Structure formats: C-alpha cells, structure tokens
Amino acid sequence: MSRLDDIPSSPGKFKIDKSSYFNRLRFQPSLTKFAFISFFLLCLISLLFLRSPPSVNSSQSDPSRRSLRTFTYGGAAWEKRIRASARTRTSVTVLVTGAAGFVGTHVSSALKRRGDGVIGLDNFNDYYDPSLKRARQALLERSGVFIVEGDINDVELLRKLFKIVTFTHVMHLAAQAGVRYAMENPSSYVHSNIAGLVNLLEVCKAANPQPAIVWASSSSVYGLNTKVPFSEKDRTDQPASLYAATKKAGEEIAHTYNHIYGLSLTGLRFFTVYGPWGRPDMAYFFFTKDILKGKSISIFESANHGTVARDFTYIDDIVKGCLGALDTAEKSTGSGGKKRGPAQLRVFNLGNTSPVPVSDLVSILERQLKVKAKRNVIKMPRNGDVPFTHANISLAQREFGYKPTTDLQTGLKKFVRWYLSYYAGEKKAAAR
C-alpha cells in the first residue's frame, strides 16, 4: 500500500565553533581569506536567487515556491464578501486555513451549519488535482462560506484578514500532506508546515484579542513506536518521515508560542482520515480508481510477511472531534503580543480505535465496487510509511466526549457512493 498516512525523519545537525574558526582564519594567507570571501559572496548570491520570485513553471512544479504576488485580494467588494461570510448567529467566528482541503471543507461546512461565522483561506496548490479543491470551494460557497485565495506565508494578507474580522478562533488545517512526496519536494513541507505555522502564530499573537487556535498535527508523530495503542503520553521523538518531523516540530513551536505569548493552542493528531471529498493521494482513494480501471494495486506487507494496518477514521467523526476541541478551547491570555497569564496547551488523538489490515480495506472496496482487485503484494519500502497505527482516544473522550461511530465498511460505502456520483458527473460534463 502506498501513501497510507503521514508519518517522520529529521535532518541531521552539526555545530561549528565560530570563534576558534575565525581565529584560525585570521592567520591564514591572503589567498585563503580571498577564497573564504568568495565562498561567502557565492552563498549570499545563491540565497538571494532562491528568495527571488519564481517563474510560472517553477511555481507550478513546487508549491513551496508559489509567489505570494500571484494572489490578488483587496477592494470593497472583496471585503464585503469576507464580512458576509463572517456573520454569525453565535459568538464564534473562525478562520479556517486549508478550507478547500478535505478536512477543511467538512469542518467549514459544519461550523457554518451551526451558525458560526467562517472565513476560509487556501492557496489551491497543485499537490493533487486542483479541480477537486475548486469543486469543494463551490460547495462551500453555496452554504455561504467565502474562501480567500492566498498563502499562510503571506503575512500582510493574514494581518488584513484580522483587521477586517475579529476572529475568536483559528482552525489551522493548511499543511503540505503526504509521506512519500517529502522525498520529492522536502522544501514544500518546511514552507507550509513550519514556516506557515510560525507566520500564522506571529499574526495571532499580535492580535488583540488573541484567538484560540486548534490545529492539525498528525498521528505520524508516533513514528517508529511499537507500543499500542498510541497515547498522547508516548514519546514522539522517532519520526519515520520528513512529514512527521515537520508535524512534531509544529507541536514544539506551539508549546513555545503558548509559553511566551499566552496563545491557547490545541493540537489534533488525526489518524488516517477517509470519506467523501477525500484526498486522491490516499490509498483508499486511488485503490478505488485503479480497481475500477482494472489496474493492479500494490499492497504493502511489513517485515516477515507482517500485516500492515491503519486506524481508519471517517471524516464525520473527525469533524466532531475538531468542533469538540474548538468548543472546549479556552481563551488566549495574551494581548498584542504580551502574555498576561498561563494559557491552555493541549494535544489529542482523533482516531477510530479499530485498526484494520489494508488487505481487508481492499476486500471491502471489492464488495462495494463489485469488481475483483488485481492485488500485487510487495515489501514495504523505506519511504516513511509505518506498519500500523492505533489511537488511544480516552483523553479526547474525557475532555469533550469524542466518540467515533462509523466503522470502515459503513464509511467506505459512503465514500464509494460519492466517488461514483462525482466522477460520473465529471464524465457527463466533459461529454457535453
């Protein structure tokens, strides 16, 4: 099985004794000094080149290099749409980042249905088919949710949104997802999952009042742990992929902003989320696609022919967890960047507590699609995937009554029904 979940591997570190280095350098011949200066200038030029706006082609192939200037925003009509979307029948107004994403769409819709004010933010990058994100955007617009097209690394845009709307909460779901893609484009993970998170927290800390923040971490932070089920108390310092390492870094960054600036922060470790409007890079999604096309599908097995299993969690259960976390989030204690007192800092597992072998998932899809899959069982490669995930959800149950109710067979039935309807409609539109 490929791209099953999002999990970690951190980069190496090295140290240089700068004082002794420069003392030695001071006594080197002028030729050595010249070489050092030339090297320094070369590095500086390279840095400036990397920071320069990319061409259109490079921005399309590397989401981390999207030029912020490609987004247009502002004006009276634009601000009017934001204010209309932010209208609330409750006292809650939420900025949802990654609103055109899988979880972001469902969470935004649920918030709006219950009367909260919702503003979405998404950069519609091409990590997977942007047309699916546009279809989700249209779905949200029909329910009254406006998605601002922009990047979380655009600090000026974030400041402008906070100036127009007084957000009580931020649901931060924007991220570069996927385990395997990190091997192709590692910079996109640093750009979105680390730099983007810091930019958002910087704007939130300076806001007055500061919003409470709920954000998406990942079950991948448990990495190579062998103790199951995974508990929030378990160690998370053995990431198996770069993706997981960036999510673990995000948790440490959250701790820092909570400690220094009084931001209320709640991290949610999602366990293999699936369902209608899902991500095409997830196994259940492209298994469905390939089974229907008669293509063979690769199913991973772990060492010694071991079973690969996942704690598949249906999207509606994840949404309930997100709203429960948001509703129990306490107010931030800072104001304008200054901490006034201790602030809430939490992390929760949101899973289904019932790991299912991937081979069983394929069997369920075969029954739902009424097509026999062409299975190709292969050894799990060293690409960041892990053999199993299993969530202990007792903390979320105790704190906000989180209780998943959808088993994999029921959830996949709903997904398949949506998949066949969505792509049948797409074919009809193309034939016109």
Secondary structure in CASP SS format (residue, H / E / C, confidence):
PFRMAT SS
TARGET T0000
AUTHOR 0000-0000-0000
METHOD secondary structure of the structure
MODEL  1
M C 1.00
S C 1.00
R C 1.00
L C 1.00
D C 1.00
D C 1.00
I C 1.00
P C 1.00
S C 1.00
S C 1.00
P C 1.00
G C 1.00
K C 1.00
F C 1.00
K C 1.00
I C 1.00
D C 1.00
K H 1.00
S H 1.00
S H 1.00
Y H 1.00
F H 1.00
N H 1.00
R H 1.00
L H 1.00
R H 1.00
F C 1.00
Q C 1.00
P C 1.00
S H 1.00
L H 1.00
T H 1.00
K H 1.00
F H 1.00
A H 1.00
F H 1.00
I H 1.00
S H 1.00
F H 1.00
F H 1.00
L H 1.00
L H 1.00
C H 1.00
L H 1.00
I H 1.00
S H 1.00
L H 1.00
L H 1.00
F H 1.00
L H 1.00
R H 1.00
S C 1.00
P C 1.00
P C 1.00
S C 1.00
V H 1.00
N H 1.00
S H 1.00
S H 1.00
Q H 1.00
S H 1.00
D C 1.00
P H 1.00
S H 1.00
R H 1.00
R C 1.00
S C 1.00
L H 1.00
R H 1.00
T H 1.00
F C 1.00
T C 1.00
Y C 1.00
G C 1.00
G C 1.00
A H 1.00
A H 1.00
W H 1.00
E H 1.00
K H 1.00
R H 1.00
I H 1.00
R H 1.00
A H 1.00
S H 1.00
A H 1.00
R C 1.00
T C 1.00
R C 1.00
T C 1.00
S C 1.00
V C 1.00
T E 1.00
V E 1.00
L E 1.00
V E 1.00
T E 1.00
G C 1.00
A C 1.00
A C 1.00
G C 1.00
F H 1.00
V H 1.00
G H 1.00
T H 1.00
H H 1.00
V H 1.00
S H 1.00
S H 1.00
A H 1.00
L H 1.00
K H 1.00
R H 1.00
R C 1.00
G C 1.00
D C 1.00
G E 1.00
V E 1.00
I E 1.00
G E 1.00
L E 1.00
D E 1.00
N C 1.00
F C 1.00
N C 1.00
D C 1.00
Y C 1.00
Y C 1.00
D C 1.00
P H 1.00
S H 1.00
L H 1.00
K H 1.00
R H 1.00
A H 1.00
R H 1.00
Q H 1.00
A H 1.00
L H 1.00
L H 1.00
E H 1.00
R H 1.00
S C 1.00
G C 1.00
V C 1.00
F E 1.00
I E 1.00
V E 1.00
E E 1.00
G C 1.00
D C 1.00
I C 1.00
N C 1.00
D C 1.00
V H 1.00
E H 1.00
L H 1.00
L H 1.00
R H 1.00
K H 1.00
L H 1.00
F H 1.00
K H 1.00
I H 1.00
V C 1.00
T C 1.00
F C 1.00
T C 1.00
H E 1.00
V E 1.00
M E 1.00
H E 1.00
L C 1.00
A C 1.00
A C 1.00
Q C 1.00
A C 1.00
G C 1.00
V C 1.00
R C 1.00
Y H 1.00
A H 1.00
M H 1.00
E H 1.00
N C 1.00
P H 1.00
S H 1.00
S H 1.00
Y H 1.00
V H 1.00
H H 1.00
S H 1.00
N H 1.00
I H 1.00
A H 1.00
G H 1.00
L H 1.00
V H 1.00
N H 1.00
L H 1.00
L H 1.00
E H 1.00
V H 1.00
C H 1.00
K H 1.00
A H 1.00
A C 1.00
N C 1.00
P C 1.00
Q C 1.00
P C 1.00
A E 1.00
I E 1.00
V E 1.00
W E 1.00
A E 1.00
S C 1.00
S C 1.00
S H 1.00
S H 1.00
V H 1.00
Y H 1.00
G C 1.00
L C 1.00
N C 1.00
T C 1.00
K C 1.00
V C 1.00
P C 1.00
F E 1.00
S C 1.00
E C 1.00
K C 1.00
D C 1.00
R C 1.00
T C 1.00
D C 1.00
Q C 1.00
P C 1.00
A C 1.00
S C 1.00
L H 1.00
Y H 1.00
A H 1.00
A H 1.00
T H 1.00
K H 1.00
K H 1.00
A H 1.00
G H 1.00
E H 1.00
E H 1.00
I H 1.00
A H 1.00
H H 1.00
T H 1.00
Y H 1.00
N H 1.00
H H 1.00
I H 1.00
Y H 1.00
G C 1.00
L C 1.00
S C 1.00
L E 1.00
T E 1.00
G E 1.00
L E 1.00
R E 1.00
F E 1.00
F C 1.00
T C 1.00
V E 1.00
Y E 1.00
G C 1.00
P C 1.00
W C 1.00
G C 1.00
R C 1.00
P C 1.00
D C 1.00
M C 1.00
A H 1.00
Y H 1.00
F H 1.00
F H 1.00
F H 1.00
T H 1.00
K H 1.00
D H 1.00
I H 1.00
L H 1.00
K H 1.00
G C 1.00
K C 1.00
S E 1.00
I E 1.00
S E 1.00
I E 1.00
F E 1.00
E E 1.00
S E 1.00
A H 1.00
N H 1.00
H H 1.00
G E 1.00
T C 1.00
V C 1.00
A E 1.00
R E 1.00
D C 1.00
F C 1.00
T E 1.00
Y E 1.00
I H 1.00
D H 1.00
D H 1.00
I H 1.00
V H 1.00
K H 1.00
G H 1.00
C H 1.00
L H 1.00
G H 1.00
A H 1.00
L H 1.00
D H 1.00
T C 1.00
A C 1.00
E C 1.00
K C 1.00
S C 1.00
T C 1.00
G E 1.00
S E 1.00
G C 1.00
G C 1.00
K E 1.00
K E 1.00
R C 1.00
G C 1.00
P C 1.00
A C 1.00
Q C 1.00
L E 1.00
R E 1.00
V E 1.00
F E 1.00
N E 1.00
L E 1.00
G C 1.00
N C 1.00
T C 1.00
S C 1.00
P C 1.00
V E 1.00
P E 1.00
V H 1.00
S H 1.00
D H 1.00
L H 1.00
V H 1.00
S H 1.00
I H 1.00
L H 1.00
E H 1.00
R H 1.00
Q H 1.00
L H 1.00
K C 1.00
V C 1.00
K C 1.00
A C 1.00
K E 1.00
R E 1.00
N E 1.00
V E 1.00
I E 1.00
K E 1.00
M C 1.00
P C 1.00
R C 1.00
N C 1.00
G C 1.00
D C 1.00
V C 1.00
P C 1.00
F E 1.00
T C 1.00
H C 1.00
A E 1.00
N C 1.00
I C 1.00
S H 1.00
L H 1.00
A H 1.00
Q H 1.00
R H 1.00
E H 1.00
F H 1.00
G C 1.00
Y C 1.00
K C 1.00
P C 1.00
T C 1.00
T C 1.00
D C 1.00
L H 1.00
Q H 1.00
T H 1.00
G H 1.00
L H 1.00
K H 1.00
K H 1.00
F H 1.00
V H 1.00
R H 1.00
W H 1.00
Y H 1.00
L H 1.00
S H 1.00
Y H 1.00
Y H 1.00
A H 1.00
G H 1.00
E H 1.00
K H 1.00
K H 1.00
A H 1.00
A H 1.00
A H 1.00
R C 1.00
END
